[in-house]
Amino acid sequence: MKAEIISIGTELLLGEIIDTNSAYLASQLPLLGVDLHFISTVGDNQQRLVDTLRQAWQRSDLIITTGGLGPTQDDITREAIAQFLEENITIDQSLVQKFQELFSHYKIAMPPSNIKQAAVIPSAEIIHNPRGTAPGWWIERDARIIITMPGPPREMQLMWTKEILPRLQNRITRAVIISKTLKTFGLTEAEVDEQVSRFLSAQNPTLATYAKSNGIYLRITAKASAHAEAQKLVLERETQIRAILNDYIWGSDLDTLENIVGDLLAAKGLTLATMEAGTGGYLSNIITNVPGSSKYFKGGLVAYTDEAREIFGFHSQVIHQYGLISSEAAKLMAKVAKEKLNTSIGIGVTAIVGPTEIEGKPVGTIFIGIDDGQHSQCFAKNYPGNRSQVKQRAVTSALFELRKILLGGTSCT
């Protein structure tokens, strides 16, 4: 089956919003064995959308649209599809009643414009929206399927997983498709690709690599007539990949480094404090995104200026002798954080996030110190990029190295 995605909204063409919906759907369709051939973006213009639908109809079996289902005048997806299919729009009063009940539940008067979202055409089957008022459409005609979904990602993704994916899976294939994602850090995409190259051309299971902000992901997807058989294929390939990438793999699927580190700290009864220079408290922010992190995380010090560093007891002579961006500074920061907040472990992060070099060192230079009271280690990294990217990689590096230490690893660079 050949698929096409049409993202709708002038804000996408202006660059005001990034089209994450297409990226999400593009990662989902291979799980169904569906080939995605085209992705189009159309502004809020009805005739241009009709023309795009006509083109998609000529070359694709499955057409998925996102956006344009809101209550305002520039939400024209329903009208464009009705025009293209030459069908009349009517208002579904049962939907209007559901909208009224929803607004009444929240004690809000329903704007009359929301009635527009109850519009249907004869060939459209309504798709329930678990997180919003805009229902989707499922249309089958002339051996083709058109699916419309709302633009907000949280609404679109839940509609896809709860309403669309099971139906498509049942419709397209009776086979069981299982996928597992392995998450790595410390290698470039090219290095990962080279080490697992012999698996990339395999048909079942398939393997794909993706560059993410916190490392390189590898997705294994297997297809079989039974769940156990598909699971066995995935497990066999996962075992082979783990034997190659070994310590670079830090998690899988829904795992996050901050959750993994938090679980390890909690299980060992350890506490953690941080001190950051350059990353502006980003490490503390990531750690505290985990519910219950106060059980093991005691706080973070942001040593952004000389005055702040003096207040925190960070010795100026270290900076004068070695520089702020140095292994000595990172290790001292870890020690200061540990002692000031009386924790089991301290982490110090000092990085050059840009836009210019510091102390003769290039943007992307990162030093991470980890002190557990018995050992003080430093990890030197270099990950060029913009400010946001360097901060992300510095924090990921810190959590990655802490995870290895908590698991009993001994690596130190």
Contacts in CASP RR format, 6 or more apart in sequence:
PFRMAT RR
TARGET T0000
AUTHOR 0000-0000-0000
METHOD contacts of the structure
MODEL  1
MKAEIISIGTELLLGEIIDTNSAYLASQLPLLGVDLHFISTVGDNQQRLV
DTLRQAWQRSDLIITTGGLGPTQDDITREAIAQFLEENITIDQSLVQKFQ
ELFSHYKIAMPPSNIKQAAVIPSAEIIHNPRGTAPGWWIERDARIIITMP
GPPREMQLMWTKEILPRLQNRITRAVIISKTLKTFGLTEAEVDEQVSRFL
SAQNPTLATYAKSNGIYLRITAKASAHAEAQKLVLERETQIRAILNDYIW
GSDLDTLENIVGDLLAAKGLTLATMEAGTGGYLSNIITNVPGSSKYFKGG
LVAYTDEAREIFGFHSQVIHQYGLISSEAAKLMAKVAKEKLNTSIGIGVT
AIVGPTEIEGKPVGTIFIGIDDGQHSQCFAKNYPGNRSQVKQRAVTSALF
ELRKILLGGTSCT
1 33 0 8 1.000
1 34 0 8 1.000
1 35 0 8 1.000
1 61 0 8 1.000
1 62 0 8 1.000
1 172 0 8 1.000
2 34 0 8 1.000
2 35 0 8 1.000
2 37 0 8 1.000
2 59 0 8 1.000
2 60 0 8 1.000
2 61 0 8 1.000
2 62 0 8 1.000
3 29 0 8 1.000
3 34 0 8 1.000
3 35 0 8 1.000
3 36 0 8 1.000
3 37 0 8 1.000
3 60 0 8 1.000
3 61 0 8 1.000
3 62 0 8 1.000
3 63 0 8 1.000
3 64 0 8 1.000
4 36 0 8 1.000
4 37 0 8 1.000
4 38 0 8 1.000
4 39 0 8 1.000
4 40 0 8 1.000
4 56 0 8 1.000
4 59 0 8 1.000
4 60 0 8 1.000
4 62 0 8 1.000
4 63 0 8 1.000
4 64 0 8 1.000
5 21 0 8 1.000
5 22 0 8 1.000
5 25 0 8 1.000
5 26 0 8 1.000
5 36 0 8 1.000
5 38 0 8 1.000
5 39 0 8 1.000
5 40 0 8 1.000
5 64 0 8 1.000
5 65 0 8 1.000
5 66 0 8 1.000
6 39 0 8 1.000
6 40 0 8 1.000
6 41 0 8 1.000
6 42 0 8 1.000
6 49 0 8 1.000
6 52 0 8 1.000
6 53 0 8 1.000
6 56 0 8 1.000
6 63 0 8 1.000
6 64 0 8 1.000
6 65 0 8 1.000
6 66 0 8 1.000
7 19 0 8 1.000
7 21 0 8 1.000
7 22 0 8 1.000
7 39 0 8 1.000
7 40 0 8 1.000
7 41 0 8 1.000
7 42 0 8 1.000
7 65 0 8 1.000
7 66 0 8 1.000
7 67 0 8 1.000
8 41 0 8 1.000
8 42 0 8 1.000
8 43 0 8 1.000
8 44 0 8 1.000
8 49 0 8 1.000
8 65 0 8 1.000
8 66 0 8 1.000
8 67 0 8 1.000
8 68 0 8 1.000
8 76 0 8 1.000
8 77 0 8 1.000
8 151 0 8 1.000
9 41 0 8 1.000
9 42 0 8 1.000
9 43 0 8 1.000
9 44 0 8 1.000
9 67 0 8 1.000
9 68 0 8 1.000
9 74 0 8 1.000
10 43 0 8 1.000
10 44 0 8 1.000
10 45 0 8 1.000
10 74 0 8 1.000
11 17 0 8 1.000
12 19 0 8 1.000
12 41 0 8 1.000
12 43 0 8 1.000
13 41 0 8 1.000
13 43 0 8 1.000
19 41 0 8 1.000
20 153 0 8 1.000
21 66 0 8 1.000
21 67 0 8 1.000
21 149 0 8 1.000
21 151 0 8 1.000
21 153 0 8 1.000
21 156 0 8 1.000
22 39 0 8 1.000
22 41 0 8 1.000
22 66 0 8 1.000
24 153 0 8 1.000
24 156 0 8 1.000
24 157 0 8 1.000
24 160 0 8 1.000
25 36 0 8 1.000
25 64 0 8 1.000
25 66 0 8 1.000
25 160 0 8 1.000
26 36 0 8 1.000
26 39 0 8 1.000
27 219 0 8 1.000
28 160 0 8 1.000
28 165 0 8 1.000
29 35 0 8 1.000
29 36 0 8 1.000
30 36 0 8 1.000
30 206 0 8 1.000
30 208 0 8 1.000
30 221 0 8 1.000
31 177 0 8 1.000
31 179 0 8 1.000
31 221 0 8 1.000
32 165 0 8 1.000
32 168 0 8 1.000
32 169 0 8 1.000
32 172 0 8 1.000
32 173 0 8 1.000
32 177 0 8 1.000
33 172 0 8 1.000
33 173 0 8 1.000
33 177 0 8 1.000
33 223 0 8 1.000
34 62 0 8 1.000
34 168 0 8 1.000
34 172 0 8 1.000
37 59 0 8 1.000
37 60 0 8 1.000
38 56 0 8 1.000
38 59 0 8 1.000
38 60 0 8 1.000
40 52 0 8 1.000
40 55 0 8 1.000
40 56 0 8 1.000
42 48 0 8 1.000
42 49 0 8 1.000
42 52 0 8 1.000
43 49 0 8 1.000
44 68 0 8 1.000
44 74 0 8 1.000
44 75 0 8 1.000
44 76 0 8 1.000
45 76 0 8 1.000
46 76 0 8 1.000
46 79 0 8 1.000
46 80 0 8 1.000
46 83 0 8 1.000
49 76 0 8 1.000
49 77 0 8 1.000
49 80 0 8 1.000
50 80 0 8 1.000
50 83 0 8 1.000
50 84 0 8 1.000
53 63 0 8 1.000
53 80 0 8 1.000
53 81 0 8 1.000
53 84 0 8 1.000
53 146 0 8 1.000
54 84 0 8 1.000
56 63 0 8 1.000
57 63 0 8 1.000
57 84 0 8 1.000
57 144 0 8 1.000
60 144 0 8 1.000
61 143 0 8 1.000
61 144 0 8 1.000
61 145 0 8 1.000
62 144 0 8 1.000
62 145 0 8 1.000
62 147 0 8 1.000
62 168 0 8 1.000
63 144 0 8 1.000
63 145 0 8 1.000
63 146 0 8 1.000
63 147 0 8 1.000
64 146 0 8 1.000
64 147 0 8 1.000
64 148 0 8 1.000
64 149 0 8 1.000
65 77 0 8 1.000
65 81 0 8 1.000
65 146 0 8 1.000
65 147 0 8 1.000
65 148 0 8 1.000
65 149 0 8 1.000
66 148 0 8 1.000
66 149 0 8 1.000
66 150 0 8 1.000
66 151 0 8 1.000
66 156 0 8 1.000
67 75 0 8 1.000
67 77 0 8 1.000
67 148 0 8 1.000
67 149 0 8 1.000
67 150 0 8 1.000
67 151 0 8 1.000
67 156 0 8 1.000
68 74 0 8 1.000
68 75 0 8 1.000
68 76 0 8 1.000
68 77 0 8 1.000
68 150 0 8 1.000
68 151 0 8 1.000
69 75 0 8 1.000
69 77 0 8 1.000
69 78 0 8 1.000
69 117 0 8 1.000
69 134 0 8 1.000
69 135 0 8 1.000
69 136 0 8 1.000
69 148 0 8 1.000
69 149 0 8 1.000
69 150 0 8 1.000
69 151 0 8 1.000
70 116 0 8 1.000
70 117 0 8 1.000
70 134 0 8 1.000
70 150 0 8 1.000
71 111 0 8 1.000
71 113 0 8 1.000
71 114 0 8 1.000
71 115 0 8 1.000
71 116 0 8 1.000
71 117 0 8 1.000
71 133 0 8 1.000
71 134 0 8 1.000
72 113 0 8 1.000
75 116 0 8 1.000
77 148 0 8 1.000
78 89 0 8 1.000
78 116 0 8 1.000
78 119 0 8 1.000
78 121 0 8 1.000
78 137 0 8 1.000
78 148 0 8 1.000
79 89 0 8 1.000
81 121 0 8 1.000
81 124 0 8 1.000
81 137 0 8 1.000
81 139 0 8 1.000
81 146 0 8 1.000
81 148 0 8 1.000
82 88 0 8 1.000
82 89 0 8 1.000
82 121 0 8 1.000
85 121 0 8 1.000
85 123 0 8 1.000
85 139 0 8 1.000
85 141 0 8 1.000
87 121 0 8 1.000
87 122 0 8 1.000
87 123 0 8 1.000
88 121 0 8 1.000
88 122 0 8 1.000
89 119 0 8 1.000
89 120 0 8 1.000
89 121 0 8 1.000
90 119 0 8 1.000
90 120 0 8 1.000
90 121 0 8 1.000
91 115 0 8 1.000
91 118 0 8 1.000
91 119 0 8 1.000
91 120 0 8 1.000
92 118 0 8 1.000
92 119 0 8 1.000
92 120 0 8 1.000
92 126 0 8 1.000
93 118 0 8 1.000
95 117 0 8 1.000
95 118 0 8 1.000
95 120 0 8 1.000
95 126 0 8 1.000
95 135 0 8 1.000
96 115 0 8 1.000
96 118 0 8 1.000
99 110 0 8 1.000
99 114 0 8 1.000
99 115 0 8 1.000
99 117 0 8 1.000
99 118 0 8 1.000
99 133 0 8 1.000
100 110 0 8 1.000
102 133 0 8 1.000
103 109 0 8 1.000
103 110 0 8 1.000
103 114 0 8 1.000
104 110 0 8 1.000
114 133 0 8 1.000
117 133 0 8 1.000
117 134 0 8 1.000
117 135 0 8 1.000
120 126 0 8 1.000
120 137 0 8 1.000
121 137 0 8 1.000
121 139 0 8 1.000
123 139 0 8 1.000
123 140 0 8 1.000
123 141 0 8 1.000
124 137 0 8 1.000
124 138 0 8 1.000
124 139 0 8 1.000
125 137 0 8 1.000
125 138 0 8 1.000
125 139 0 8 1.000
126 135 0 8 1.000
126 136 0 8 1.000
126 137 0 8 1.000
126 138 0 8 1.000
127 135 0 8 1.000
127 136 0 8 1.000
127 137 0 8 1.000
127 138 0 8 1.000
127 147 0 8 1.000
127 148 0 8 1.000
127 149 0 8 1.000
127 159 0 8 1.000
127 163 0 8 1.000
127 164 0 8 1.000
128 135 0 8 1.000
128 159 0 8 1.000
128 162 0 8 1.000
128 163 0 8 1.000
129 135 0 8 1.000
129 136 0 8 1.000
129 150 0 8 1.000
129 155 0 8 1.000
129 159 0 8 1.000
130 155 0 8 1.000
130 158 0 8 1.000
130 159 0 8 1.000
130 162 0 8 1.000
130 163 0 8 1.000
131 152 0 8 1.000
131 154 0 8 1.000
131 155 0 8 1.000
131 158 0 8 1.000
131 159 0 8 1.000
132 150 0 8 1.000
132 155 0 8 1.000
134 150 0 8 1.000
134 155 0 8 1.000
136 147 0 8 1.000
136 148 0 8 1.000
136 149 0 8 1.000
136 150 0 8 1.000
136 159 0 8 1.000
137 146 0 8 1.000
137 147 0 8 1.000
137 148 0 8 1.000
138 145 0 8 1.000
138 146 0 8 1.000
138 147 0 8 1.000
138 164 0 8 1.000
138 167 0 8 1.000
139 145 0 8 1.000
139 146 0 8 1.000
139 147 0 8 1.000
147 164 0 8 1.000
149 155 0 8 1.000
149 156 0 8 1.000
149 159 0 8 1.000
149 160 0 8 1.000
149 164 0 8 1.000
150 156 0 8 1.000
150 159 0 8 1.000
169 177 0 8 1.000
173 223 0 8 1.000
174 225 0 8 1.000
175 223 0 8 1.000
175 224 0 8 1.000
175 225 0 8 1.000
175 230 0 8 1.000
176 223 0 8 1.000
176 224 0 8 1.000
176 225 0 8 1.000
176 226 0 8 1.000
176 227 0 8 1.000
176 229 0 8 1.000
176 230 0 8 1.000
177 221 0 8 1.000
177 222 0 8 1.000
177 223 0 8 1.000
177 230 0 8 1.000
178 221 0 8 1.000
178 222 0 8 1.000
178 224 0 8 1.000
178 227 0 8 1.000
178 230 0 8 1.000
178 231 0 8 1.000
178 233 0 8 1.000
178 234 0 8 1.000
179 219 0 8 1.000
179 220 0 8 1.000
179 221 0 8 1.000
179 222 0 8 1.000
179 234 0 8 1.000
180 219 0 8 1.000
180 220 0 8 1.000
180 234 0 8 1.000
180 238 0 8 1.000
180 252 0 8 1.000
180 253 0 8 1.000
181 217 0 8 1.000
181 218 0 8 1.000
181 219 0 8 1.000
181 220 0 8 1.000
181 252 0 8 1.000
181 253 0 8 1.000
182 217 0 8 1.000
182 218 0 8 1.000
182 219 0 8 1.000
182 220 0 8 1.000
182 238 0 8 1.000
182 241 0 8 1.000
182 242 0 8 1.000
182 245 0 8 1.000
182 249 0 8 1.000
182 251 0 8 1.000
182 252 0 8 1.000
183 212 0 8 1.000
183 214 0 8 1.000
183 215 0 8 1.000
183 216 0 8 1.000
183 217 0 8 1.000
183 249 0 8 1.000
183 250 0 8 1.000
183 251 0 8 1.000
183 252 0 8 1.000
183 255 0 8 1.000
184 192 0 8 1.000
184 215 0 8 1.000
184 216 0 8 1.000
184 217 0 8 1.000
184 218 0 8 1.000
184 245 0 8 1.000
184 248 0 8 1.000
184 249 0 8 1.000
184 250 0 8 1.000
185 214 0 8 1.000
185 215 0 8 1.000
185 216 0 8 1.000
185 248 0 8 1.000
185 250 0 8 1.000
185 257 0 8 1.000
185 396 0 8 1.000
185 397 0 8 1.000
185 400 0 8 1.000
186 215 0 8 1.000
186 248 0 8 1.000
186 400 0 8 1.000
187 195 0 8 1.000
187 216 0 8 1.000
187 245 0 8 1.000
187 248 0 8 1.000
188 216 0 8 1.000
189 209 0 8 1.000
189 211 0 8 1.000
189 216 0 8 1.000
192 209 0 8 1.000
192 216 0 8 1.000
192 218 0 8 1.000
192 245 0 8 1.000
193 200 0 8 1.000
193 209 0 8 1.000
195 244 0 8 1.000
195 245 0 8 1.000
196 207 0 8 1.000
196 209 0 8 1.000
196 218 0 8 1.000
196 241 0 8 1.000
196 244 0 8 1.000
196 245 0 8 1.000
199 207 0 8 1.000
199 237 0 8 1.000
199 240 0 8 1.000
199 241 0 8 1.000
200 207 0 8 1.000
200 208 0 8 1.000
200 209 0 8 1.000
202 237 0 8 1.000
204 222 0 8 1.000
204 223 0 8 1.000
204 224 0 8 1.000
204 233 0 8 1.000
205 220 0 8 1.000
205 221 0 8 1.000
205 222 0 8 1.000
205 223 0 8 1.000
205 233 0 8 1.000
205 234 0 8 1.000
205 237 0 8 1.000
206 220 0 8 1.000
206 221 0 8 1.000
206 222 0 8 1.000
207 218 0 8 1.000
207 219 0 8 1.000
207 220 0 8 1.000
207 221 0 8 1.000
207 237 0 8 1.000
207 241 0 8 1.000
208 218 0 8 1.000
208 219 0 8 1.000
208 221 0 8 1.000
209 216 0 8 1.000
209 217 0 8 1.000
209 218 0 8 1.000
209 219 0 8 1.000
210 216 0 8 1.000
210 217 0 8 1.000
210 218 0 8 1.000
210 219 0 8 1.000
211 217 0 8 1.000
213 389 0 8 1.000
213 392 0 8 1.000
213 393 0 8 1.000
213 396 0 8 1.000
214 257 0 8 1.000
214 392 0 8 1.000
214 396 0 8 1.000
215 396 0 8 1.000
218 241 0 8 1.000
220 234 0 8 1.000
220 237 0 8 1.000
220 238 0 8 1.000
220 241 0 8 1.000
221 234 0 8 1.000
222 230 0 8 1.000
222 231 0 8 1.000
222 233 0 8 1.000
222 234 0 8 1.000
222 237 0 8 1.000
223 230 0 8 1.000
224 230 0 8 1.000
224 233 0 8 1.000
241 249 0 8 1.000
242 249 0 8 1.000
247 404 0 8 1.000
247 411 0 8 1.000
250 257 0 8 1.000
250 260 0 8 1.000
250 400 0 8 1.000
250 403 0 8 1.000
251 260 0 8 1.000
256 290 0 8 1.000
257 396 0 8 1.000
257 399 0 8 1.000
257 400 0 8 1.000
257 403 0 8 1.000
258 286 0 8 1.000
258 287 0 8 1.000
258 289 0 8 1.000
258 290 0 8 1.000
258 293 0 8 1.000
258 399 0 8 1.000
259 290 0 8 1.000
260 403 0 8 1.000
261 287 0 8 1.000
261 399 0 8 1.000
261 402 0 8 1.000
261 403 0 8 1.000
261 406 0 8 1.000
262 287 0 8 1.000
262 290 0 8 1.000
262 293 0 8 1.000
262 296 0 8 1.000
262 297 0 8 1.000
264 403 0 8 1.000
264 406 0 8 1.000
264 407 0 8 1.000
265 271 0 8 1.000
265 272 0 8 1.000
265 296 0 8 1.000
265 297 0 8 1.000
265 345 0 8 1.000
265 406 0 8 1.000
266 295 0 8 1.000
266 296 0 8 1.000
268 406 0 8 1.000
269 296 0 8 1.000
269 344 0 8 1.000
270 296 0 8 1.000
270 343 0 8 1.000
270 344 0 8 1.000
270 345 0 8 1.000
270 406 0 8 1.000
271 296 0 8 1.000
271 297 0 8 1.000
271 298 0 8 1.000
271 343 0 8 1.000
271 344 0 8 1.000
271 345 0 8 1.000
272 287 0 8 1.000
272 296 0 8 1.000
272 297 0 8 1.000
272 298 0 8 1.000
272 343 0 8 1.000
272 344 0 8 1.000
272 345 0 8 1.000
272 346 0 8 1.000
272 347 0 8 1.000
272 402 0 8 1.000
273 297 0 8 1.000
273 298 0 8 1.000
273 299 0 8 1.000
273 300 0 8 1.000
273 301 0 8 1.000
273 337 0 8 1.000
273 338 0 8 1.000
273 340 0 8 1.000
273 341 0 8 1.000
273 343 0 8 1.000
273 345 0 8 1.000
273 346 0 8 1.000
273 347 0 8 1.000
274 281 0 8 1.000
274 283 0 8 1.000
274 284 0 8 1.000
274 287 0 8 1.000
274 299 0 8 1.000
274 300 0 8 1.000
274 301 0 8 1.000
274 337 0 8 1.000
274 346 0 8 1.000
274 347 0 8 1.000
274 348 0 8 1.000
274 349 0 8 1.000
274 398 0 8 1.000
275 300 0 8 1.000
275 301 0 8 1.000
275 302 0 8 1.000
275 303 0 8 1.000
275 312 0 8 1.000
275 314 0 8 1.000
275 333 0 8 1.000
275 334 0 8 1.000
275 336 0 8 1.000
275 337 0 8 1.000
275 346 0 8 1.000
275 347 0 8 1.000
275 348 0 8 1.000
275 349 0 8 1.000
276 282 0 8 1.000
276 283 0 8 1.000
276 284 0 8 1.000
276 300 0 8 1.000
276 301 0 8 1.000
276 302 0 8 1.000
276 303 0 8 1.000
276 333 0 8 1.000
276 348 0 8 1.000
276 349 0 8 1.000
276 350 0 8 1.000
277 303 0 8 1.000
277 304 0 8 1.000
277 309 0 8 1.000
277 324 0 8 1.000
277 329 0 8 1.000
277 333 0 8 1.000
277 349 0 8 1.000
277 350 0 8 1.000
277 351 0 8 1.000
278 304 0 8 1.000
278 349 0 8 1.000
278 350 0 8 1.000
278 351 0 8 1.000
278 352 0 8 1.000
278 353 0 8 1.000
278 391 0 8 1.000
279 349 0 8 1.000
279 351 0 8 1.000
279 353 0 8 1.000
279 391 0 8 1.000
279 394 0 8 1.000
279 395 0 8 1.000
280 302 0 8 1.000
280 304 0 8 1.000
280 391 0 8 1.000
281 300 0 8 1.000
281 302 0 8 1.000
282 391 0 8 1.000
282 392 0 8 1.000
282 394 0 8 1.000
282 395 0 8 1.000
283 300 0 8 1.000
283 347 0 8 1.000
283 349 0 8 1.000
283 394 0 8 1.000
283 395 0 8 1.000
283 398 0 8 1.000
283 399 0 8 1.000
284 297 0 8 1.000
284 299 0 8 1.000
284 300 0 8 1.000
284 302 0 8 1.000
286 395 0 8 1.000
286 399 0 8 1.000
287 293 0 8 1.000
287 297 0 8 1.000
287 399 0 8 1.000
288 294 0 8 1.000
288 297 0 8 1.000
298 341 0 8 1.000
298 342 0 8 1.000
298 343 0 8 1.000
299 341 0 8 1.000
300 337 0 8 1.000
300 341 0 8 1.000
301 308 0 8 1.000
301 312 0 8 1.000
301 336 0 8 1.000
301 337 0 8 1.000
301 340 0 8 1.000
301 341 0 8 1.000
302 308 0 8 1.000
303 309 0 8 1.000
303 312 0 8 1.000
303 314 0 8 1.000
303 333 0 8 1.000
306 316 0 8 1.000
306 319 0 8 1.000
309 316 0 8 1.000
309 319 0 8 1.000
310 316 0 8 1.000
312 336 0 8 1.000
312 340 0 8 1.000
313 336 0 8 1.000
313 340 0 8 1.000
314 332 0 8 1.000
314 333 0 8 1.000
314 336 0 8 1.000
315 332 0 8 1.000
318 328 0 8 1.000
318 329 0 8 1.000
318 332 0 8 1.000
319 329 0 8 1.000
321 328 0 8 1.000
322 328 0 8 1.000
322 329 0 8 1.000
323 329 0 8 1.000
323 359 0 8 1.000
324 350 0 8 1.000
324 358 0 8 1.000
324 359 0 8 1.000
325 350 0 8 1.000
325 351 0 8 1.000
325 352 0 8 1.000
325 358 0 8 1.000
325 359 0 8 1.000
325 361 0 8 1.000
325 365 0 8 1.000
325 367 0 8 1.000
326 350 0 8 1.000
326 359 0 8 1.000
326 367 0 8 1.000
327 367 0 8 1.000
327 369 0 8 1.000
327 378 0 8 1.000
327 380 0 8 1.000
329 350 0 8 1.000
329 367 0 8 1.000
330 348 0 8 1.000
330 349 0 8 1.000
330 350 0 8 1.000
330 367 0 8 1.000
330 368 0 8 1.000
330 369 0 8 1.000
330 378 0 8 1.000
331 348 0 8 1.000
331 369 0 8 1.000
331 371 0 8 1.000
331 376 0 8 1.000
331 377 0 8 1.000
331 378 0 8 1.000
333 348 0 8 1.000
333 349 0 8 1.000
333 350 0 8 1.000
333 369 0 8 1.000
334 346 0 8 1.000
334 347 0 8 1.000
334 348 0 8 1.000
334 369 0 8 1.000
334 370 0 8 1.000
334 371 0 8 1.000
334 376 0 8 1.000
335 346 0 8 1.000
335 371 0 8 1.000
335 376 0 8 1.000
337 343 0 8 1.000
337 346 0 8 1.000
337 347 0 8 1.000
337 348 0 8 1.000
337 371 0 8 1.000
338 344 0 8 1.000
338 345 0 8 1.000
338 346 0 8 1.000
338 371 0 8 1.000
338 372 0 8 1.000
338 373 0 8 1.000
344 372 0 8 1.000
345 370 0 8 1.000
345 371 0 8 1.000
345 372 0 8 1.000
345 402 0 8 1.000
346 369 0 8 1.000
346 370 0 8 1.000
346 371 0 8 1.000
346 372 0 8 1.000
347 368 0 8 1.000
347 369 0 8 1.000
347 370 0 8 1.000
347 371 0 8 1.000
347 398 0 8 1.000
347 402 0 8 1.000
348 368 0 8 1.000
348 369 0 8 1.000
348 370 0 8 1.000
348 398 0 8 1.000
349 366 0 8 1.000
349 367 0 8 1.000
349 368 0 8 1.000
349 369 0 8 1.000
349 394 0 8 1.000
349 395 0 8 1.000
349 398 0 8 1.000
350 366 0 8 1.000
350 367 0 8 1.000
351 364 0 8 1.000
351 365 0 8 1.000
351 366 0 8 1.000
351 367 0 8 1.000
351 390 0 8 1.000
351 391 0 8 1.000
351 394 0 8 1.000
352 358 0 8 1.000
352 361 0 8 1.000
352 362 0 8 1.000
352 363 0 8 1.000
352 364 0 8 1.000
352 365 0 8 1.000
352 366 0 8 1.000
352 390 0 8 1.000
353 363 0 8 1.000
353 364 0 8 1.000
353 387 0 8 1.000
353 390 0 8 1.000
353 391 0 8 1.000
353 394 0 8 1.000
354 363 0 8 1.000
354 364 0 8 1.000
354 386 0 8 1.000
354 387 0 8 1.000
354 390 0 8 1.000
355 363 0 8 1.000
355 387 0 8 1.000
356 363 0 8 1.000
357 363 0 8 1.000
362 382 0 8 1.000
362 384 0 8 1.000
363 384 0 8 1.000
363 385 0 8 1.000
363 390 0 8 1.000
364 381 0 8 1.000
364 382 0 8 1.000
364 383 0 8 1.000
364 384 0 8 1.000
364 385 0 8 1.000
364 390 0 8 1.000
364 393 0 8 1.000
365 380 0 8 1.000
365 381 0 8 1.000
365 382 0 8 1.000
366 380 0 8 1.000
366 381 0 8 1.000
366 382 0 8 1.000
366 383 0 8 1.000
366 390 0 8 1.000
366 393 0 8 1.000
366 394 0 8 1.000
366 397 0 8 1.000
367 378 0 8 1.000
367 379 0 8 1.000
367 380 0 8 1.000
367 381 0 8 1.000
368 378 0 8 1.000
368 379 0 8 1.000
368 380 0 8 1.000
368 381 0 8 1.000
368 394 0 8 1.000
368 397 0 8 1.000
368 398 0 8 1.000
368 401 0 8 1.000
369 376 0 8 1.000
369 377 0 8 1.000
369 378 0 8 1.000
369 379 0 8 1.000
370 376 0 8 1.000
370 377 0 8 1.000
370 378 0 8 1.000
370 379 0 8 1.000
370 398 0 8 1.000
370 401 0 8 1.000
370 402 0 8 1.000
370 405 0 8 1.000
371 377 0 8 1.000
372 405 0 8 1.000
377 401 0 8 1.000
377 405 0 8 1.000
377 412 0 8 1.000
378 412 0 8 1.000
379 397 0 8 1.000
379 401 0 8 1.000
379 412 0 8 1.000
379 413 0 8 1.000
380 413 0 8 1.000
381 393 0 8 1.000
381 394 0 8 1.000
381 397 0 8 1.000
383 389 0 8 1.000
383 390 0 8 1.000
383 393 0 8 1.000
383 394 0 8 1.000
383 397 0 8 1.000
384 390 0 8 1.000
401 411 0 8 1.000
404 411 0 8 1.000
END
